Amino acid sequence: MELTLVQQIAVYALPVIFAITLHEAAHGYAARHFGDTTAYMLGRISVNPLRHIDPIGTVLVPLATLALGGILFGWAKPVPVNFSHLRHPKRDMLWVAAAGPAANLVMALFWALVMKIGLSMPESSLALPMALMGKAGITINAVLMVLNLLPLLPLDGGRIAVSLLPPPLAYSYSRLEPYGMIILVVLLFSGALNVILWPMINTVMALVASLFGLH
């Protein structure tokens, strides 16, 4: 079924907003659990999307990538984390970083359930929108999970790599962070990001779909 751009926006709006903002909220919850209250003190530990939406990253960039095709890309206002306030900074950094992609995995499973319900409902005005929105939710959360797990600072995968590497290597690797977003943008616009990510994204989507008997 071919959707117009307006229909695509209607289908993707909620999944995109919650995929991006709950990803950030998860970082805040994990940071507080491991001892850093920075996000909590600033009121950023919240599931309210309005606290996390970045007009460019959460609205304009996803709209542009949706219109142009390719990987649906976007971001929310980063939740501030002071890693030095964590009880065990190097070790706990892994769990704080992993919380965002983990939240996306949970949301992918939630949207798979929504899609399953939509497909199993009798034909109605709600059945098709639920199925389409569920499919969109699986896709965007798989994309954000895999993208953020790239071992590239300042992405979550880069934080996880710093946590796992021996201290001398971790320090050297962390010095690459100022160039991380430049590398990511180059990969995105060169098309290399599609080549790297889509096999992994398709694998995640296939696994999630298989759990719910979706085809």
N, C-alpha and C positions, 0 to 999 in steps of 0.2 A: 504494500500500500504506500503510494507516494504522497508525502505530506507537504503542504505549502510551508513557507518559512514561518508564517504566523502560527500554524498548527504545531510546527516543531517547537516553537518558543513556548506555547501553552503546555506541551507535553513535557518539555525538559525543565521548565522553570523551577518547580518545587524540588525535583531530584538534584538539580545543580546547586541551588541555594543551600539545601541541607547537607549535601555531600561536602561542600567546601567549608561551611560554617561549623558543622559538628566535628569535622576533622580537627579544626583549630580548638574547639572547646575540649576535645579529648586530650590534647596536649596540656591544657590548663588543669584538668582534673588529675592527670597523672603527675604533673609537677607538684601540685599541692599534696598529693599522697606521699611523694618522696621528699617533701620538706620545703619546697619553694612556694611561698604564698604570694609572689609578685602578681600573677594573673588574678588571683582571688581578691587582693586588695584593690585592684583596678576594675573590678566588676566584670572581668572577661571570662569567668567560669560560668557560662550560661549557655543554654540551648536556644536562646532567643537569637535568631539570625541577625536582627538589627544591631546587635552588639558586635558582630563580626564582619558585616558586609563592607567590602571595599567597592566604591562605585565603578572603578575601572576593572579591577580583577574579578569581581563577582558578577558584574553586569555586562560591561562593554566588551571585555575580551571574550567571555563565553559566547555572546551574541555574534561577535565577529567570526570566531572559529566555527560556530554553527552554520553561519551563512556561507563561509568559504569552503567548508568541508575539512577533512583531516581529523586530527585528535582534538576533541573538545577540551579546552585548556582554560584555566582560571585560578584564582586564589582569593583568600579572604585576608583581612588584617591579621598579621601574625600575632599569636598570643605571646606576650613577653614571658620568657623563662630565663631566670638567672641561675645558670647551671652551678655556680659556686655556692648557691644556697641549698642545693640538694645534699642529703645526708652523706651520700657516697657519689660525688659528682660524675666521675668517669663511668662508673657502673650504672648508675641510675639514669644517665643520659640516654642509654639504650632504650629503657622502658618508656621514658617520656617521648622520645622520637617515634617509637613503634606504635604509640597509642593512636596517632592520627591514621596511619594505614589500617590499623586494626578496626578503628571506627568505620572506615570505608568498607571493610569486609563485612562487618555486621549490617551496615546499611544495604549492601548488595544482596545479602540474604533476605533482609526485610522486603526489598523491592521485588525479589523473586517470588516471595509469598504473595505480594500484591498482584503480580502478573498471573500467578497460578489461580488466584481467586477470580480475577477478571476473565481468564480463559474458561473457567469452569462454570461461570454464571450463565443463566439463560440470557439470550440476546436482549439487551436493554440499552438505555442511553448511558449507563455506567460501565458496562462490560468492556467495550473497546477502549475507552479512555484509560481505564484501570490497567488493562493489558499493555497498552502502549507506554503509559507512564512507568509501569513496572519494568518493562524492557529498557527504557531510558535510564532508570535508576540503577539497574544492574550495570549498564554500560559505563555511565559516568563514574560510578564508584570503583569499578575495575580499573578504569583509566587512571583515576587519582591515586589509587592504592599502588599500582605498578609504577607510575611516574614518580611518586614520592619515595619509593624504595630504591630508585637509582642511587648508586653510591657516589653522589655528587653533592658537595656542600653548596648552599645551605639546605638542601633537601633532607628529608628524614633519613634516607639511606646513607647520606654522608655522615650524619650524626651517629648513626648506628655503627658505621665503619670506624669512626674516631673512638667510639666506646670499646670496640673489640680489638683494635690494633694495639700493639705494645706502645708504651709512652713515647719513645723517640719517634717512631713512625707516625703515631697519632698527631704529634706536634707538627711534624713536617707536612702531613696531609691537611691539617687544619689551616695551614698558611695559604692553601689554594682557594679558600672560601671567597675572597674578593672577586675571583674570576669565574665562580660557579655559575652565576646567572648569565654571564656572557656566553659561556660554553653551552648552556641550556638553550638560549635563544638561537645561537648558531645551528645547533642540532635541530631545533624546531623548524626554522625557516629553510634549512637545506634539505629537509625531508628525511634526514637520517634518523630523527626521533621516531618517525613512523615505522621505519625498518626495524629499529631496536625494540620498540615497545609492543607493536601489535601482536606478534606471536605470543608474548606473555599475557597480554590483555585477553586475547582469544582463549587461552588456556584457562585463565581465571573464570571467564564468563561461562565456558563450557562446564567447568566443575560445579559452579553455582547452579547452572541450569539443570545439570544431571541430578543434583540433590533433590530438586523439586519436580523432576520428571518433565522438564520443559524442553521443547525442541525448536 
